Amino acid sequence: MDQQQATQLLSQLQRGELKEFRVTKDEFLLFRKTLVQREDFKHFRGIAQRGGDVVYRYLETPRS
């Protein structure tokens, strides 16, 4: 995964085209770097999974 793919996936989550997306442990640092640069960063929720993967979902209301 590169930064362009991460941006595209985050946009698809935002638009509702994807309900959730699983990021592997190996892709996490690049994906998170791209995520925190977005203005709607607080609308994304990452749920850690066993083994180091993270499942991201987009929330209508930002988390606190």
DRENSE-901016 format. One record per atom (N, C-alpha, C): residue number from 1; x, y, z. Coordinates in nm, 4 decimals, padded with zeros to 6 digits. Example, Ala and Ser with C-alpha at 12.3 -4.5 7.8 and 13.67 -1.06 7.14 Angstrom:
2
[site 1 [01.3190 -00.5690 00.7800]]
[site 1 [01.2300 -00.4500 00.7800]]
[site 1 [01.3200 -00.3300 00.7800]]
[site 2 [01.2850 -00.2250 00.7080]]
[site 2 [01.3670 -00.1060 00.7140]]
[site 2 [01.2900 00.0030 00.7870]]
***
This chain:
64
[site 1 [00.0838 -00.1174 00.0000]]
[site 1 [00.0000 00.0000 00.0000]]
[site 1 [00.0888 00.1244 00.0000]]
[site 2 [00.0503 00.2225 -00.0819]]
[site 2 [00.1211 00.3498 -00.0816]]
[site 2 [00.0259 00.4598 -00.0328]]
[site 3 [00.0756 00.5819 -00.0252]]
[site 3 [-00.0028 00.6915 00.0303]]
[site 3 [-00.1264 00.7206 -00.0542]]
[site 4 [-00.1143 00.7086 -00.1842]]
[site 4 [-00.2282 00.7338 -00.2731]]
[site 4 [-00.3401 00.6317 -00.2487]]
[site 5 [-00.3040 00.5049 -00.2322]]
[site 5 [-00.4035 00.4017 -00.2044]]
[site 5 [-00.4697 00.4258 -00.0697]]
[site 6 [-00.3914 00.4650 00.0296]]
[site 6 [-00.4467 00.4926 00.1620]]
[site 6 [-00.5460 00.6084 00.1550]]
[site 7 [-00.5118 00.7134 00.0814]]
[site 7 [-00.6016 00.8274 00.0656]]
[site 7 [-00.7307 00.7862 -00.0022]]
[site 8 [-00.7182 00.7033 -00.1037]]
[site 8 [-00.8365 00.6556 -00.1763]]
[site 8 [-00.9264 00.5721 -00.0843]]
[site 9 [-00.8680 00.4837 -00.0050]]
[site 9 [-00.9465 00.4004 00.0863]]
[site 9 [-01.0158 00.4844 00.1928]]
[site 10 [-00.9470 00.5836 00.2459]]
[site 10 [-01.0070 00.6722 00.3455]]
[site 10 [-01.1237 00.7503 00.2862]]
[site 11 [-01.1104 00.7941 00.1635]]
[site 11 [-01.2195 00.8655 00.0961]]
[site 11 [-01.3389 00.7739 00.0717]]
[site 12 [-01.3129 00.6492 00.0373]]
[site 12 [-01.4217 00.5531 00.0176]]
[site 12 [-01.4947 00.5258 00.1492]]
[site 13 [-01.4225 00.5188 00.2590]]
[site 13 [-01.4866 00.5034 00.3900]]
[site 13 [-01.5730 00.6252 00.4201]]
[site 14 [-01.5221 00.7429 00.3939]]
[site 14 [-01.5946 00.8658 00.4214]]
[site 14 [-01.7245 00.8728 00.3402]]
[site 15 [-01.7188 00.8365 00.2144]]
[site 15 [-01.8362 00.8422 00.1269]]
[site 15 [-01.9343 00.7277 00.1508]]
[site 16 [-01.8963 00.6300 00.2296]]
[site 16 [-01.9846 00.5172 00.2574]]
[site 16 [-01.9748 00.4053 00.1559]]
[site 17 [-01.8791 00.4133 00.0652]]
[site 17 [-01.8605 00.3074 -00.0341]]
[site 17 [-01.8059 00.1807 00.0316]]
[site 18 [-01.7317 00.1981 00.1389]]
[site 18 [-01.6833 00.0859 00.2199]]
[site 18 [-01.7383 00.1034 00.3604]]
[site 19 [-01.7816 -00.0059 00.4210]]
[site 19 [-01.8308 00.0005 00.5583]]
[site 19 [-01.7134 00.0006 00.6562]]
[site 20 [-01.6117 -00.0781 00.6249]]
[site 20 [-01.4922 -00.0854 00.7090]]
[site 20 [-01.3759 -00.1326 00.6232]]
[site 21 [-01.2550 -00.1097 00.6768]]
[site 21 [-01.1354 -00.1527 00.6058]]
[site 21 [-01.0335 -00.2036 00.7057]]
[site 22 [-00.9763 -00.3196 00.6771]]
[site 22 [-00.8763 -00.3805 00.7644]]
[site 22 [-00.7361 -00.3436 00.7164]]
[site 23 [-00.6576 -00.2885 00.8085]]
[site 23 [-00.5193 -00.2507 00.7810]]
[site 23 [-00.4300 -00.3518 00.8530]]
[site 24 [-00.3371 -00.4114 00.7804]]
[site 24 [-00.2471 -00.5087 00.8408]]
[site 24 [-00.1396 -00.4376 00.9221]]
[site 25 [-00.0764 -00.5134 01.0062]]
[site 25 [00.0300 -00.4608 01.0915]]
[site 25 [00.1400 -00.3963 01.0078]]
[site 26 [00.1727 -00.4545 00.8952]]
[site 26 [00.2786 -00.4024 00.8084]]
[site 26 [00.2405 -00.2698 00.7411]]
[site 27 [00.1124 -00.2484 00.7147]]
[site 27 [00.0656 -00.1282 00.6468]]
[site 27 [00.0285 -00.0160 00.7432]]
[site 28 [00.0231 -00.0460 00.8725]]
[site 28 [-00.0335 00.0457 00.9703]]
[site 28 [00.0339 00.1824 00.9739]]
[site 29 [00.1654 00.1885 00.9813]]
[site 29 [00.2341 00.3172 00.9966]]
[site 29 [00.2077 00.4117 00.8793]]
[site 30 [00.2144 00.3605 00.7576]]
[site 30 [00.1867 00.4436 00.6407]]
[site 30 [00.0407 00.4880 00.6397]]
[site 31 [-00.0502 00.3973 00.6695]]
[site 31 [-00.1929 00.4282 00.6687]]
[site 31 [-00.2251 00.5345 00.7735]]
[site 32 [-00.1713 00.5198 00.8929]]
[site 32 [-00.1987 00.6152 01.0000]]
[site 32 [-00.1385 00.7523 00.9691]]
[site 33 [-00.0216 00.7552 00.9094]]
[site 33 [00.0409 00.8821 00.8712]]
[site 33 [-00.0506 00.9588 00.7756]]
[site 34 [-00.1105 00.8884 00.6822]]
[site 34 [-00.2032 00.9493 00.5877]]
[site 34 [-00.3313 00.9927 00.6583]]
[site 35 [-00.3792 00.9104 00.7490]]
[site 35 [-00.5032 00.9379 00.8212]]
[site 35 [-00.4937 01.0644 00.9057]]
[site 36 [-00.3888 01.0822 00.9825]]
[site 36 [-00.3800 01.1961 01.0745]]
[site 36 [-00.3633 01.3292 01.0014]]
[site 37 [-00.3324 01.3271 00.8745]]
[site 37 [-00.3203 01.4504 00.7961]]
[site 37 [-00.4551 01.5021 00.7467]]
[site 38 [-00.5594 01.4221 00.7610]]
[site 38 [-00.6925 01.4608 00.7129]]
[site 38 [-00.7633 01.5509 00.8137]]
[site 39 [-00.8450 01.6426 00.7625]]
[site 39 [-00.9237 01.7296 00.8502]]
[site 39 [-01.0282 01.6516 00.9280]]
[site 40 [-01.0826 01.5457 00.8678]]
[site 40 [-01.1869 01.4665 00.9344]]
[site 40 [-01.1290 01.3461 01.0097]]
[site 41 [-01.0078 01.3606 01.0559]]
[site 41 [-00.9366 01.2539 01.1274]]
[site 41 [-01.0202 01.1950 01.2417]]
[site 42 [-01.0883 01.2792 01.3171]]
[site 42 [-01.1629 01.2326 01.4344]]
[site 42 [-01.2902 01.1558 01.3979]]
[site 43 [-01.3243 01.1512 01.2719]]
[site 43 [-01.4414 01.0736 01.2292]]
[site 43 [-01.4065 00.9257 01.2075]]
[site 44 [-01.2792 00.8943 01.2066]]
[site 44 [-01.2375 00.7558 01.1842]]
[site 44 [-01.2115 00.6869 01.3174]]
[site 45 [-01.2599 00.5653 01.3296]]
[site 45 [-01.2343 00.4862 01.4491]]
[site 45 [-01.1596 00.3606 01.4077]]
[site 46 [-01.0467 00.3380 01.4728]]
[site 46 [-00.9681 00.2176 01.4493]]
[site 46 [-00.9868 00.1215 01.5654]]
[site 47 [-01.0194 -00.0012 01.5340]]
[site 47 [-01.0416 -00.1038 01.6357]]
[site 47 [-00.9337 -00.2099 01.6192]]
[site 48 [-00.8480 -00.2183 01.7209]]
[site 48 [-00.7357 -00.3130 01.7160]]
[site 48 [-00.7869 -00.4559 01.7185]]
[site 49 [-00.7217 -00.5391 01.6402]]
[site 49 [-00.7561 -00.6814 01.6320]]
[site 49 [-00.6383 -00.7639 01.6838]]
[site 50 [-00.6675 -00.8822 01.7203]]
[site 50 [-00.5617 -00.9725 01.7630]]
[site 50 [-00.4654 -00.9965 01.6472]]
[site 51 [-00.3369 -00.9884 01.6740]]
[site 51 [-00.2368 -01.0102 01.5701]]
[site 51 [-00.1809 -00.8810 01.5125]]
[site 52 [-00.2339 -00.7655 01.5538]]
[site 52 [-00.1776 -00.6389 01.5097]]
[site 52 [-00.2532 -00.5673 01.3998]]
[site 53 [-00.3559 -00.6278 01.3438]]
[site 53 [-00.4356 -00.5599 01.2417]]
[site 53 [-00.5292 -00.4588 01.3082]]
[site 54 [-00.5752 -00.3613 01.2301]]
[site 54 [-00.6695 -00.2612 01.2797]]
[site 54 [-00.7826 -00.2481 01.1783]]
[site 55 [-00.9066 -00.2494 01.2274]]
[site 55 [-01.0231 -00.2303 01.1420]]
[site 55 [-01.0693 -00.0860 01.1594]]
[site 56 [-01.0764 -00.0121 01.0485]]
[site 56 [-01.1184 00.1278 01.0511]]
[site 56 [-01.2603 00.1413 00.9993]]
[site 57 [-01.3359 00.2277 01.0676]]
[site 57 [-01.4718 00.2626 01.0266]]
[site 57 [-01.4853 00.4137 01.0311]]
[site 58 [-01.5794 00.4650 00.9532]]
[site 58 [-01.6054 00.6090 00.9519]]
[site 58 [-01.7295 00.6368 01.0350]]
[site 59 [-01.7212 00.7352 01.1248]]
[site 59 [-01.8308 00.7730 01.2116]]
[site 59 [-01.8936 00.9033 01.1631]]
[site 60 [-02.0257 00.9148 01.1715]]
[site 60 [-02.0945 01.0381 01.1314]]
[site 60 [-02.0593 01.1532 01.2249]]
[site 61 [-02.0476 01.1239 01.3545]]
[site 61 [-02.0100 01.2281 01.4510]]
[site 61 [-01.8647 01.2015 01.4952]]
[site 62 [-01.7842 01.3067 01.5070]]
[site 62 [-01.6448 01.2861 01.5460]]
[site 62 [-01.6322 01.2371 01.6886]]
[site 63 [-01.5325 01.1573 01.7123]]
[site 63 [-01.5070 01.1122 01.8494]]
[site 63 [-01.4424 01.2260 01.9257]]
[site 64 [-01.4512 01.2175 02.0562]]
[site 64 [-01.3987 01.3280 02.1376]]
[site 64 [-01.2509 01.3164 02.1623]]
***
